[in-house]
Amino acid sequence: MNTNRMPHFNYQLENPQFGYIGCVYMDGKIIHKIDNIDDSYLEFGYTEKMMEAGVLPEEYIWMTYIQNATCNFAVCLQICIIKYLGKNSAQYGQQCECLLDDYLKKKQSKKVGRVRFEA
């Protein structure tokens, strides 16, 4: 992982063909298999109250981070994935924690306007 720029992560839910609950991938390659999908939803802000109200997790994520027409929440989506990896990935956890710390320090010093993600 190039630590000079913020990487671009994606996630995918259950894929019975590959036998995992979900995964995080970068550059088209799986870098982390999600063992507990509920933990990953918590990082995106999904709560038990939402579940009780009948809101589906993917619907919440789609409407909040991807389809929201008033704002572009792509950066927030990336930060959620980075926070999840920081807590749950043995291979990338430390790097993700460093990326997040660096981003927050730059943001606090107002040097970050827009974050550039690797394609």
DSSP file (Angstrom, degrees, kcal/mol; ACC not computed):
  #  RESIDUE AA STRUCTURE BP1 BP2  ACC     N-H-->O    O-->H-N    N-H-->O    O-->H-N    TCO  KAPPA ALPHA  PHI   PSI    X-CA   Y-CA   Z-CA
    1    1 A M              0   0    0      0, 0.0     2,-0.6     0, 0.0     0, 0.0   0.000 360.0 360.0 360.0 128.7    0.0    0.0    0.0
    2    2 A N        -     0   0    0      1,-0.1     3,-0.4     2,-0.0   116,-0.1  -0.653 360.0-168.7 -75.4 118.9    1.4    3.4   -1.0
    3    3 A T  S    S+     0   0    0     -2,-0.6    -1,-0.1     1,-0.2     3,-0.1   0.428  73.1  78.7 -93.1   2.6    1.3    5.5    2.1
    4    4 A N  S    S+     0   0    0      1,-0.1     2,-0.3     2,-0.0    -1,-0.2   0.781 103.7  29.2 -77.6 -27.0    2.1    8.8    0.3
    5    5 A R  S    S-     0   0    0     -3,-0.4   112,-0.1   110,-0.0    -1,-0.1  -0.935  96.8 -95.5-129.9 155.3   -1.5    9.1   -0.8
    6    6 A M  B     -a  117   0A   0    110,-0.8   112,-2.0    -2,-0.3    -3,-0.1  -0.535  46.3-128.9 -67.4 126.2   -4.8    7.9    0.7
    7    7 A P        -     0   0    0      0, 0.0     2,-0.6     0, 0.0    -1,-0.1  -0.301  13.9-120.2 -72.6 162.7   -5.7    4.5   -0.9
    8    8 A H        -     0   0    0    109,-0.1    19,-0.5    -2,-0.0     2,-0.3  -0.923  33.5-172.8-108.1 114.8   -9.1    3.9   -2.4
    9    9 A F  E     -B   26   0B   0     -2,-0.6     2,-0.3    17,-0.1    17,-0.2  -0.737   7.7-172.6-104.6 152.8  -10.9    1.0   -0.8
   10   10 A N  E     -B   25   0B   0     15,-2.4    15,-2.7    -2,-0.3     2,-0.3  -0.901   9.1-150.5-131.3 164.7  -14.2   -0.7   -1.7
   11   11 A Y  E     -B   24   0B   0     -2,-0.3     2,-0.4    13,-0.3    13,-0.2  -0.960   5.7-164.7-136.0 157.9  -16.2   -3.3    0.1
   12   12 A Q  E     -B   23   0B   0     11,-2.5    11,-2.7    -2,-0.3     3,-0.1  -0.997  16.5-132.5-140.4 140.8  -18.5   -6.1   -1.0
   13   13 A L        -     0   0    0     -2,-0.4     9,-0.2     9,-0.2     7,-0.1  -0.036  61.0 -23.4 -81.0-168.0  -21.0   -8.1    1.0
   14   14 A E        -     0   0    0      7,-0.3     7,-0.2     8,-0.1    -1,-0.2   0.077  51.2-174.0 -43.0 135.7  -21.5  -11.8    1.1
   15   15 A N  B >>> -D   20   0C   0      5,-1.8     3,-1.5    -3,-0.1     4,-1.2  -0.830   7.3-169.4-134.0  95.2  -20.3  -13.8   -1.9
   16   16 A P  T 345S+     0   0    0      0, 0.0    -1,-0.1     0, 0.0     3,-0.0   0.791  84.6  66.6 -57.6 -28.4  -21.3  -17.5   -1.5
   17   17 A Q  T 345S+     0   0    0      1,-0.2    -3,-0.0    -3,-0.1    -2,-0.0   0.869 111.9  32.4 -59.9 -36.9  -19.1  -18.4   -4.5
   18   18 A F  T <45S-     0   0    0     -3,-1.5    -1,-0.2     2,-0.2    -4,-0.0   0.510 109.2-123.2-101.2  -6.3  -16.0  -17.5   -2.5
   19   19 A G  T  <5 +     0   0    0     -4,-1.2     2,-0.3     1,-0.2    -2,-0.1   0.819  67.3 114.5  74.8  34.1  -17.4  -18.5    0.9
   20   20 A Y  B   < -D   15   0C   0     -5,-1.0    -5,-1.8     1,-0.1    -1,-0.2  -0.934  66.7-129.2-132.4 161.0  -17.0  -15.3    2.9
   21   21 A I  S    S-     0   0    0     13,-0.6     2,-0.3    -2,-0.3    -7,-0.3   0.905  82.8 -37.2 -72.5 -43.1  -19.4  -12.9    4.6
   22   22 A G  E     - C   0  34B   0     12,-0.8    12,-3.1    -9,-0.2     2,-0.3  -0.964  58.2-148.6-168.7 173.8  -17.9   -9.8    3.0
   23   23 A C  E     -BC  12  33B   0    -11,-2.7   -11,-2.5    10,-0.3     2,-0.4  -0.984  13.4-134.2-152.4 162.0  -14.6   -8.3    2.0
   24   24 A V  E     -BC  11  32B   0      8,-2.7     7,-2.7    -2,-0.3     8,-1.6  -0.969  31.8-172.9-113.9 135.3  -12.6   -5.1    1.5
   25   25 A Y  E     -BC  10  30B   0    -15,-2.7   -15,-2.4    -2,-0.4     2,-0.4  -0.940  16.1-166.9-133.2 157.3  -10.7   -4.8   -1.7
   26   26 A M  E >  S+BC   9  29B   0      3,-2.4     3,-2.0    -2,-0.3   -17,-0.1  -0.998  78.5   0.8-140.4 134.1   -8.2   -2.4   -3.2
   27   27 A D  T 3  S-     0   0    0    -19,-0.5     3,-0.1    -2,-0.4    -1,-0.1   0.841 131.2 -58.3  54.4  35.8   -7.1   -2.3   -6.8
   28   28 A G  T 3  S+     0   0    0      1,-0.2     2,-0.4    -3,-0.0    -1,-0.3   0.497 115.7 111.0  77.0   3.8   -9.5   -5.1   -7.6
   29   29 A K  E <  S-C   26   0B   0     -3,-2.0    -3,-2.4     0, 0.0     2,-0.4  -0.915  72.9-117.0-115.1 138.0   -7.8   -7.5   -5.1
   30   30 A I  E     +C   25   0B   0     -2,-0.4    -5,-0.3    -5,-0.2     3,-0.1  -0.560  35.4 169.7 -69.6 125.4   -9.3   -8.7   -1.8
   31   31 A I  E     +     0   0B   0     -7,-2.7     2,-0.3    -2,-0.4    -6,-0.2   0.557  65.8  21.2-111.3 -14.2   -7.2   -7.4    1.1
   32   32 A H  E     -C   24   0B   0     -8,-1.6    -8,-2.7    59,-0.1     2,-0.5  -0.942  62.7-145.1-157.1 131.1   -9.5   -8.3    4.0
   33   33 A K  E     -C   23   0B   0     -2,-0.3     2,-0.6   -10,-0.2   -10,-0.3  -0.858  25.5-130.1 -96.5 130.1  -12.3  -10.8    4.5
   34   34 A I  E     +C   22   0B   0    -12,-3.1   -12,-0.8    -2,-0.5   -13,-0.6  -0.689  25.5 179.5 -83.2 119.9  -15.0   -9.6    6.8
   35   35 A D  S    S+     0   0    0     -2,-0.6     2,-0.5     1,-0.3    -1,-0.2   0.804  75.8  35.5 -88.7 -33.4  -15.8  -12.1    9.5
   36   36 A N    >>  -     0   0    0      1,-0.1     4,-1.3     2,-0.0     3,-0.5  -0.898  62.9-171.7-127.2 101.2  -18.5  -10.2   11.4
   37   37 A I  H 3> S+     0   0    0     -2,-0.5     4,-2.1     1,-0.2     5,-0.2   0.808  84.7  62.2 -64.3 -30.3  -20.7   -8.1    9.1
   38   38 A D  H 3> S+     0   0    0      1,-0.2     4,-1.9     2,-0.2    -1,-0.2   0.898 101.3  52.1 -63.3 -40.0  -22.4   -6.4   12.1
   39   39 A D  H <> S+     0   0    0     -3,-0.5     4,-1.3     1,-0.2    -1,-0.2   0.896 109.1  50.2 -61.5 -39.8  -19.0   -4.9   13.2
   40   40 A S  H  X S+     0   0    0     -4,-1.3     4,-0.8     1,-0.2     3,-0.3   0.901 107.9  52.9 -67.7 -38.4  -18.5   -3.5    9.8
   41   41 A Y  H ><>S+     0   0    0     -4,-2.1     5,-2.0     1,-0.2     3,-0.7   0.876 102.7  59.1 -63.2 -36.4  -21.9   -1.9    9.8
   42   42 A L  H ><5S+     0   0    0     -4,-1.9     3,-1.3     1,-0.2    -1,-0.2   0.873  99.6  57.2 -59.9 -37.0  -21.2   -0.2   13.1
   43   43 A E  H 3<5S+     0   0    0     -4,-1.3    -1,-0.2    -3,-0.3    -2,-0.2   0.789 104.4  52.7 -65.0 -26.6  -18.3    1.6   11.5
   44   44 A F  T <<5S-     0   0    0     -4,-0.8    -1,-0.3    -3,-0.7    -2,-0.2   0.523 124.5-104.0 -85.7  -5.5  -20.6    3.0    8.9
   45   45 A G  T < 5 +     0   0    0     -3,-1.3     2,-0.3    -4,-0.5    -3,-0.2   0.505  69.1 149.0  97.3   5.8  -22.9    4.3   11.7
   46   46 A Y      < -     0   0    0     -5,-2.0    -1,-0.3    -8,-0.1     2,-0.2  -0.557  27.7-165.4 -74.1 135.2  -25.7    1.7   11.3
   47   47 A T     >  -     0   0    0     -2,-0.3     4,-1.7     1,-0.1     3,-0.1  -0.734  35.5-111.5-121.9 167.6  -27.4    1.1   14.7
   48   48 A E  H  > S+     0   0    0     -2,-0.2     4,-2.9     1,-0.2     5,-0.2   0.850 117.5  59.5 -63.7 -35.0  -29.7   -1.4   16.3
   49   49 A K  H  > S+     0   0    0      1,-0.2     4,-1.6     2,-0.2    -1,-0.2   0.887 104.6  49.9 -61.9 -37.8  -32.4    1.2   16.4
   50   50 A M  H  4>S+     0   0    0      2,-0.2     5,-2.5     1,-0.2     4,-0.3   0.915 110.6  49.9 -64.6 -41.8  -32.2    1.5   12.6
   51   51 A M  H ><5S+     0   0    0     -4,-1.7     3,-1.6     1,-0.2    -2,-0.2   0.932 109.8  50.2 -61.5 -45.9  -32.5   -2.3   12.4
   52   52 A E  H 3<5S+     0   0    0     -4,-2.9    -1,-0.2     1,-0.3    -2,-0.2   0.815 107.1  55.5 -62.3 -30.5  -35.5   -2.3   14.7
   53   53 A A  T 3<5S-     0   0    0     -4,-1.6    -1,-0.3    -5,-0.2    -2,-0.2   0.499 122.4-107.4 -81.4  -3.3  -37.1    0.4   12.5
   54   54 A G  T < 5 +     0   0    0     -3,-1.6     2,-0.5    -4,-0.3    -3,-0.2   0.581  68.5 147.2  91.0  10.0  -36.7   -1.8    9.4
   55   55 A V      < -     0   0    0     -5,-2.5    -1,-0.3    -6,-0.2    -2,-0.1  -0.691  44.5-134.3 -80.6 125.3  -33.8    0.1    7.8
   56   56 A L     >  -     0   0    0     -2,-0.5     4,-2.4     1,-0.1     5,-0.2  -0.585  12.0-127.1 -78.8 141.4  -31.6   -2.3    5.9
   57   57 A P  H  > S+     0   0    0      0, 0.0     4,-2.6     0, 0.0     5,-0.2   0.902 109.2  47.2 -56.1 -45.7  -27.8   -1.8    6.4
   58   58 A E  H  > S+     0   0    0      1,-0.2     4,-2.6     2,-0.2     5,-0.2   0.862 110.7  52.8 -66.9 -34.3  -27.0   -1.6    2.7
   59   59 A E  H  > S+     0   0    0      2,-0.2     4,-2.6     1,-0.2     5,-0.2   0.924 110.4  48.1 -63.8 -44.7  -29.9    0.8    2.2
   60   60 A Y  H  X S+     0   0    0     -4,-2.4     4,-2.5     2,-0.2     5,-0.3   0.934 113.7  46.2 -60.8 -47.9  -28.5    3.0    4.9
   61   61 A I  H  X>S+     0   0    0     -4,-2.6     4,-2.7     2,-0.2     5,-0.9   0.923 113.6  49.4 -63.1 -44.2  -25.0    2.9    3.5
   62   62 A W  I  X>S+     0   0    0     -4,-2.6     5,-3.7     1,-0.2     4,-1.2   0.944 116.2  40.9 -60.5 -49.1  -26.2    3.6    0.0
   63   63 A M  I  <5S+     0   0    0     -4,-2.6    -1,-0.2     3,-0.2    -2,-0.2   0.852 121.4  42.0 -70.2 -34.6  -28.3    6.5    1.0
   64   64 A T  I  <5S+     0   0    0     -4,-2.5    -2,-0.2    -5,-0.2    -3,-0.2   0.906 131.2  15.0 -80.4 -43.5  -25.8    8.0    3.4
   65   65 A Y  I  <5S+     0   0    0     -4,-2.7     8,-0.5    -5,-0.3    12,-0.2   0.740 132.3  26.9-108.1 -26.9  -22.5    7.6    1.6
   66   66 A I  I  <<S+     0   0    0     -4,-1.2    -3,-0.2    -5,-0.9    -4,-0.1   0.860 123.1  33.3-108.9 -47.5  -23.1    6.9   -2.0
   67   67 A Q  S   <S+     0   0    0     -5,-3.7     2,-0.4    -6,-0.2    -4,-0.2   0.455  77.0 127.0 -95.5  -2.0  -26.4    8.2   -3.3
   68   68 A N        -     0   0    0     -6,-0.4     3,-0.3     1,-0.2     5,-0.2  -0.422  39.0-169.1 -63.8 112.0  -26.6   11.4   -1.2
   69   69 A A  S    S+     0   0    0     -2,-0.4    -1,-0.2     1,-0.2     3,-0.1   0.693  78.3  60.7 -78.9 -19.8  -27.2   14.2   -3.7
   70   70 A T  S    S+     0   0    0      1,-0.1     2,-0.3     0, 0.0    -1,-0.2   0.782 117.4  12.4 -80.9 -25.6  -26.6   17.1   -1.3
   71   71 A C  S    S-     0   0    0     -3,-0.3     2,-0.8     0, 0.0    -1,-0.1  -0.967  71.6-119.4-144.6 158.1  -23.1   16.1   -0.4
   72   72 A N        +     0   0    0     -2,-0.3     3,-0.4     1,-0.1     4,-0.2  -0.895  28.1 179.5-100.5 108.3  -20.4   13.8   -1.7
   73   73 A F     >  +     0   0    0     -2,-0.8     4,-2.5    -8,-0.5     5,-0.2   0.098  44.5 115.9 -97.6  23.2  -19.6   11.5    1.2
   74   74 A A  H  > S+     0   0    0      1,-0.2     4,-2.2     2,-0.2    -1,-0.2   0.892  78.1  51.0 -58.0 -40.1  -16.9    9.4   -0.7
   75   75 A V  H  > S+     0   0    0     -3,-0.4     4,-2.5     1,-0.2    -1,-0.2   0.921 109.7  49.6 -64.2 -43.3  -14.3   10.6    1.8
   76   76 A C  H  > S+     0   0    0      1,-0.2     4,-2.3     2,-0.2    -2,-0.2   0.894 109.3  52.1 -62.7 -40.0  -16.5    9.6    4.8
   77   77 A L  H  X S+     0   0    0     -4,-2.5     4,-2.1     2,-0.2    -1,-0.2   0.925 110.6  48.2 -61.2 -44.6  -17.0    6.2    3.2
   78   78 A Q  H  X S+     0   0    0     -4,-2.2     4,-2.7     1,-0.2    -2,-0.2   0.908 110.1  51.5 -62.9 -42.3  -13.3    5.7    2.8
   79   79 A I  H  X S+     0   0    0     -4,-2.5     4,-2.8     1,-0.2    -1,-0.2   0.895 108.0  52.5 -63.0 -39.8  -12.7    6.8    6.4
   80   80 A C  H  X S+     0   0    0     -4,-2.3     4,-2.3     2,-0.2    -1,-0.2   0.921 111.4  46.3 -60.9 -43.6  -15.2    4.3    7.7
   81   81 A I  H  X S+     0   0    0     -4,-2.1     4,-2.7     2,-0.2    -2,-0.2   0.911 112.6  50.0 -65.9 -41.4  -13.5    1.5    5.8
   82   82 A I  H  X S+     0   0    0     -4,-2.7     4,-2.5     2,-0.2    -2,-0.2   0.905 110.6  49.7 -63.6 -41.8  -10.1    2.7    7.0
   83   83 A K  H  X S+     0   0    0     -4,-2.8     4,-1.4     2,-0.2    -1,-0.2   0.914 111.4  49.4 -62.6 -42.2  -11.4    2.7   10.6
   84   84 A Y  H  X S+     0   0    0     -4,-2.3     4,-1.9     1,-0.2     3,-0.5   0.944 112.6  46.5 -61.7 -47.9  -12.8   -0.8   10.2
   85   85 A L  H  X S+     0   0    0     -4,-2.7     4,-2.5     1,-0.2    -2,-0.2   0.879 106.7  59.4 -63.2 -37.2   -9.5   -2.1    8.8
   86   86 A G  H  < S+     0   0    0     -4,-2.5    -1,-0.2     1,-0.2    -2,-0.2   0.848 115.5  34.7 -58.7 -34.1   -7.6   -0.3   11.6
   87   87 A K  H  < S+     0   0    0     -4,-1.4    -1,-0.2    -3,-0.5    -2,-0.2   0.721 131.0  28.4 -90.4 -24.2   -9.5   -2.4   14.1
   88   88 A N  H  < S+     0   0    0     -4,-1.9     2,-0.6    -5,-0.2    -3,-0.2   0.498  95.3  84.6-123.7  -5.3   -9.9   -5.6   12.2
   89   89 A S     X  -     0   0    0     -4,-2.5     4,-1.8    -5,-0.2     5,-0.2  -0.893  44.9-170.3-110.3 117.1   -7.1   -6.2    9.7
   90   90 A A  T  4 S+     0   0    0     -2,-0.6     4,-0.3     2,-0.2    -1,-0.2   0.864  91.7  44.1 -66.3 -35.2   -3.9   -7.8   11.0
   91   91 A Q  T  4 S+     0   0    0    -60,-0.2     4,-0.2     1,-0.1    -1,-0.2   0.901 131.1  17.8 -79.3 -41.6   -2.1   -7.1    7.7
   92   92 A Y  T  > S+     0   0    0     -7,-0.1     4,-2.6   -61,-0.1     5,-0.2   0.450  95.3  98.5-112.2  -2.5   -3.3   -3.5    7.1
   93   93 A G  H  X S+     0   0    0     -4,-1.8     4,-2.3     1,-0.2     5,-0.2   0.906  86.2  45.1 -55.5 -49.5   -4.5   -2.3   10.5
   94   94 A Q  H  > S+     0   0    0     -4,-0.3     4,-2.1    -5,-0.2    -1,-0.2   0.913 114.4  48.9 -63.8 -43.7   -1.3   -0.4   11.5
   95   95 A Q  H  > S+     0   0    0     -4,-0.2     4,-2.5     1,-0.2    -1,-0.2   0.898 111.4  50.3 -62.8 -40.4   -1.0    1.3    8.1
   96   96 A C  H  X S+     0   0    0     -4,-2.6     4,-2.6     2,-0.2    -2,-0.2   0.895 108.0  52.2 -66.7 -40.0   -4.7    2.3    8.2
   97   97 A E  H  X S+     0   0    0     -4,-2.3     4,-2.6    -5,-0.2    -1,-0.2   0.911 111.0  48.3 -60.5 -41.3   -4.3    3.7   11.7
   98   98 A C  H  X S+     0   0    0     -4,-2.1     4,-2.6     2,-0.2    -2,-0.2   0.909 111.0  50.2 -65.1 -42.9   -1.3    5.8   10.4
   99   99 A L  H  X S+     0   0    0     -4,-2.5     4,-2.5     2,-0.2    -2,-0.2   0.925 113.1  46.3 -60.3 -44.9   -3.3    7.0    7.4
  100  100 A L  H  X S+     0   0    0     -4,-2.6     4,-2.6     2,-0.2    -2,-0.2   0.917 112.7  49.1 -66.6 -43.9   -6.2    8.0    9.6
  101  101 A D  H  X S+     0   0    0     -4,-2.6     4,-2.3    -5,-0.2    -2,-0.2   0.919 112.6  48.5 -59.9 -44.1   -3.9    9.8   12.1
  102  102 A D  H  X S+     0   0    0     -4,-2.6     4,-2.3     2,-0.2    -2,-0.2   0.916 111.8  49.1 -63.4 -44.0   -2.1   11.6    9.3
  103  103 A Y  H  X S+     0   0    0     -4,-2.5     4,-2.7     1,-0.2    -2,-0.2   0.933 111.9  48.2 -60.2 -47.0   -5.4   12.7    7.7
  104  104 A L  H  X S+     0   0    0     -4,-2.6     4,-2.5     1,-0.2    -1,-0.2   0.879 110.9  50.9 -64.9 -37.8   -6.8   14.0   11.1
  105  105 A K  H  X S+     0   0    0     -4,-2.3     4,-1.8     2,-0.2    -1,-0.2   0.925 113.1  45.5 -64.1 -44.3   -3.6   15.9   11.8
  106  106 A K  H  <>S+     0   0    0     -4,-2.3     5,-2.6     2,-0.2     6,-0.8   0.899 113.5  49.7 -65.6 -40.4   -3.7   17.6    8.4
  107  107 A K  H ><5S+     0   0    0     -4,-2.7     3,-1.5     1,-0.2    -2,-0.2   0.915 109.3  51.8 -64.1 -42.4   -7.4   18.3    8.7
  108  108 A Q  H 3<5S+     0   0    0     -4,-2.5    -1,-0.2     1,-0.3    -2,-0.2   0.863 109.4  48.8 -64.0 -35.5   -6.9   19.8   12.2
  109  109 A S  T 3<5S-     0   0    0     -4,-1.8    -1,-0.3    -5,-0.2    -2,-0.2   0.389 115.5-120.9 -84.9   5.5   -4.2   22.1   10.9
  110  110 A K  T < 5S+     0   0    0     -3,-1.5    -3,-0.2    -4,-0.1    -2,-0.1   0.748  80.6 121.1  62.8  28.6   -6.6   23.0    8.0
  111  111 A K      < +     0   0    0     -5,-2.6     2,-0.6    -6,-0.2    -4,-0.2   0.511  56.2  77.8 -93.5  -7.3   -4.2   21.8    5.4
  112  112 A V        +     0   0    0     -6,-0.8     3,-0.1     1,-0.2    -2,-0.1  -0.906  40.4 150.7-108.3 118.7   -6.7   19.3    4.0
  113  113 A G  S    S+     0   0    0     -2,-0.6     2,-0.4     1,-0.5    -1,-0.2   0.771  78.2   5.5-102.4 -60.7   -9.5   20.6    1.8
  114  114 A R  S    S-     0   0    0    -39,-0.0    -1,-0.5     2,-0.0     2,-0.4  -0.981  74.5-132.4-125.2 138.9  -10.1   17.6   -0.4
  115  115 A V        -     0   0    0     -2,-0.4     2,-0.6    -3,-0.1  -110,-0.0  -0.756  16.9-140.0 -91.1 134.2   -8.4   14.2    0.1
  116  116 A R        -     0   0    0     -2,-0.4  -110,-0.8   -41,-0.0     2,-0.3  -0.846  18.2-159.0 -97.0 124.2   -7.0   12.7   -3.1
  117  117 A F  B     -a    6   0A   0     -2,-0.6     2,-0.1  -112,-0.1  -109,-0.1  -0.761  22.3-108.9-102.8 147.0   -7.6    8.9   -3.3
  118  118 A E              0   0    0   -112,-2.0   -91,-0.1    -2,-0.3    -1,-0.0  -0.466 360.0 360.0 -67.3 143.4   -5.7    6.5   -5.5
  119  119 A A              0   0    0     -2,-0.1    -1,-0.1  -112,-0.1    -2,-0.0   0.451 360.0 360.0 -84.8 360.0   -7.6    5.2   -8.4
